[in-house]
Amino acid sequence: MASLRCLSATRIVSCSSAAHFFSSAKVLRNEAGSANLGTIQAQKKPVGAFRGGIVGFLFGFSVASSYAAYHLLEEYQRASAALQASVETLQLSTEKISAHVRRIDAVEKDLKALSQAAASKEDIPRVRAEIKKLLDGLHVEFLDLRSHVWGIRELNTPSTSGGD
């Protein structure tokens, strides 16, 4: 059993050295076959964690900024709509108040005209006395007219006391 182990260990070592020989022989063959010594192959710069982090950060920041701008725009539109609605409500209220003020002005104007045309407490006894004089004058004229009509009737009526 120990010999088997040695044999398999020798194979592994010889296989790995053979693989190493073949891989380095291939590089040597490529170097020997290239006659152009003036070209320099560009080295690939590996994208390091630092550059990848910066790119990721900028990408994430861009996405977050766009998302925030979108929501900010939506909120601005909602606030503008609410403000427009409150302005319209305020305008309707202002129109109603203006209509009430116009009606109050009209009522005050009518009240002023009525107060100028109406009689005051001092005018009432004077107007009452004038009406009493007019009624007394009418009564006197009525009595005069009645006596005049009585007198005309007496003249036109034949008297029954005379003689037949």
DAQUIBEL-V119918 format. One record per residue. RES is the residue in three letters. OMEGA is omega in degrees with one decimal (* if undefined). D_CENTER is the distance of its C-alpha to the mean C-alpha in Angstrom with 2 decimals. Layout:
res=RES omega=OMEGA d_center=D_CENTER
res=RES omega=OMEGA d_center=D_CENTER
This chain:
res=MET omega=179.2 d_center=93.88
res=ALA omega=179.1 d_center=93.82
res=SER omega=177.1 d_center=95.12
res=LEU omega=179.7 d_center=92.33
res=ARG omega=179.4 d_center=89.83
res=CYS omega=-179.8 d_center=91.51
res=LEU omega=180.0 d_center=91.60
res=SER omega=177.2 d_center=87.89
res=ALA omega=178.2 d_center=87.10
res=THR omega=178.7 d_center=89.22
res=ARG omega=-178.3 d_center=87.41
res=ILE omega=-179.6 d_center=83.99
res=VAL omega=-178.4 d_center=85.11
res=SER omega=178.7 d_center=86.81
res=CYS omega=-179.4 d_center=83.83
res=SER omega=177.8 d_center=81.38
res=SER omega=177.4 d_center=83.70
res=ALA omega=178.6 d_center=84.16
res=ALA omega=178.7 d_center=80.43
res=HIS omega=179.3 d_center=80.10
res=PHE omega=-179.0 d_center=82.88
res=PHE omega=-178.7 d_center=81.34
res=SER omega=178.9 d_center=77.90
res=SER omega=177.1 d_center=79.37
res=ALA omega=179.0 d_center=81.78
res=LYS omega=178.2 d_center=78.87
res=VAL omega=178.8 d_center=77.29
res=LEU omega=178.2 d_center=80.68
res=ARG omega=179.4 d_center=81.13
res=ASN omega=-179.9 d_center=77.74
res=GLU omega=-179.5 d_center=78.68
res=ALA omega=-177.4 d_center=82.09
res=GLY omega=-178.4 d_center=80.79
res=SER omega=-177.9 d_center=78.27
res=ALA omega=-177.0 d_center=80.12
res=ASN omega=-179.2 d_center=77.11
res=LEU omega=-174.8 d_center=76.86
res=GLY omega=-177.5 d_center=74.53
res=THR omega=178.0 d_center=71.21
res=ILE omega=179.5 d_center=69.08
res=GLN omega=-179.6 d_center=66.83
res=ALA omega=178.6 d_center=63.24
res=GLN omega=175.3 d_center=62.44
res=LYS omega=177.5 d_center=59.41
res=LYS omega=-179.8 d_center=57.23
res=PRO omega=175.8 d_center=56.03
res=VAL omega=-175.8 d_center=52.33
res=GLY omega=179.8 d_center=52.54
res=ALA omega=-178.5 d_center=50.42
res=PHE omega=179.9 d_center=49.04
res=ARG omega=177.2 d_center=47.90
res=GLY omega=178.3 d_center=46.63
res=GLY omega=179.7 d_center=44.67
res=ILE omega=178.9 d_center=43.10
res=VAL omega=178.5 d_center=42.21
res=GLY omega=178.6 d_center=40.80
res=PHE omega=-179.8 d_center=38.81
res=LEU omega=177.5 d_center=37.36
res=PHE omega=179.0 d_center=36.58
res=GLY omega=178.4 d_center=34.92
res=PHE omega=178.8 d_center=32.96
res=SER omega=179.9 d_center=31.80
res=VAL omega=-179.8 d_center=30.72
res=ALA omega=178.9 d_center=28.93
res=SER omega=178.6 d_center=27.21
res=SER omega=178.9 d_center=26.06
res=TYR omega=179.2 d_center=24.80
res=ALA omega=178.9 d_center=22.92
res=ALA omega=178.4 d_center=21.46
res=TYR omega=179.8 d_center=20.38
res=HIS omega=177.1 d_center=18.65
res=LEU omega=177.9 d_center=17.11
res=LEU omega=177.2 d_center=15.75
res=GLU omega=179.7 d_center=14.39
res=GLU omega=176.8 d_center=12.72
res=TYR omega=178.5 d_center=11.33
res=GLN omega=177.8 d_center=9.95
res=ARG omega=179.4 d_center=8.45
res=ALA omega=178.1 d_center=6.99
res=SER omega=178.3 d_center=5.80
res=ALA omega=178.4 d_center=4.37
res=ALA omega=178.0 d_center=2.93
res=LEU omega=178.5 d_center=2.56
res=GLN omega=179.1 d_center=2.75
res=ALA omega=179.8 d_center=3.06
res=SER omega=176.6 d_center=4.33
res=VAL omega=178.3 d_center=5.84
res=GLU omega=177.5 d_center=7.22
res=THR omega=177.8 d_center=8.46
res=LEU omega=179.1 d_center=9.89
res=GLN omega=177.4 d_center=11.46
res=LEU omega=179.0 d_center=13.03
res=SER omega=178.6 d_center=14.32
res=THR omega=177.7 d_center=15.72
res=GLU omega=178.2 d_center=17.43
res=LYS omega=179.8 d_center=18.93
res=ILE omega=178.4 d_center=20.19
res=SER omega=177.9 d_center=21.64
res=ALA omega=178.2 d_center=23.42
res=HIS omega=179.6 d_center=24.82
res=VAL omega=177.9 d_center=26.04
res=ARG omega=178.1 d_center=27.75
res=ARG omega=178.8 d_center=29.44
res=ILE omega=177.4 d_center=30.58
res=ASP omega=179.4 d_center=32.02
res=ALA omega=179.3 d_center=33.85
res=VAL omega=177.7 d_center=35.25
res=GLU omega=178.7 d_center=36.42
res=LYS omega=177.5 d_center=38.09
res=ASP omega=179.2 d_center=39.86
res=LEU omega=178.7 d_center=40.90
res=LYS omega=178.2 d_center=42.38
res=ALA omega=178.9 d_center=44.29
res=LEU omega=-179.3 d_center=45.60
res=SER omega=176.8 d_center=46.61
res=GLN omega=-177.9 d_center=48.59
res=ALA omega=-176.2 d_center=50.26
res=ALA omega=179.3 d_center=51.02
res=ALA omega=177.7 d_center=54.22
res=SER omega=-179.4 d_center=54.30
res=LYS omega=179.6 d_center=56.61
res=GLU omega=-179.1 d_center=59.17
res=ASP omega=-174.7 d_center=59.25
res=ILE omega=179.6 d_center=59.96
res=PRO omega=179.6 d_center=63.61
res=ARG omega=179.1 d_center=64.38
res=VAL omega=178.5 d_center=62.96
res=ARG omega=179.4 d_center=64.81
res=ALA omega=178.8 d_center=68.07
res=GLU omega=178.9 d_center=67.63
res=ILE omega=179.1 d_center=67.04
res=LYS omega=177.9 d_center=70.09
res=LYS omega=178.8 d_center=72.22
res=LEU omega=179.5 d_center=71.06
res=LEU omega=177.7 d_center=71.87
res=ASP omega=178.8 d_center=75.26
res=GLY omega=177.5 d_center=76.01
res=LEU omega=179.7 d_center=75.11
res=HIS omega=178.8 d_center=77.29
res=VAL omega=179.0 d_center=80.17
res=GLU omega=177.4 d_center=79.84
res=PHE omega=178.7 d_center=79.71
res=LEU omega=177.2 d_center=82.89
res=ASP omega=179.6 d_center=84.57
res=LEU omega=179.3 d_center=83.66
res=ARG omega=179.4 d_center=84.99
res=SER omega=177.8 d_center=88.25
res=HIS omega=177.3 d_center=88.58
res=VAL omega=178.6 d_center=88.05
res=TRP omega=-179.9 d_center=90.62
res=GLY omega=179.1 d_center=93.06
res=ILE omega=178.8 d_center=92.72
res=ARG omega=180.0 d_center=93.20
res=GLU omega=-179.6 d_center=96.30
res=LEU omega=-176.5 d_center=97.78
res=ASN omega=-178.5 d_center=97.18
res=THR omega=175.8 d_center=98.41
res=PRO omega=-177.3 d_center=102.20
res=SER omega=-176.9 d_center=103.74
res=THR omega=-176.6 d_center=105.65
res=SER omega=-173.4 d_center=107.98
res=GLY omega=-166.9 d_center=110.21
res=GLY omega=160.0 d_center=112.93
res=ASP omega=* d_center=113.30
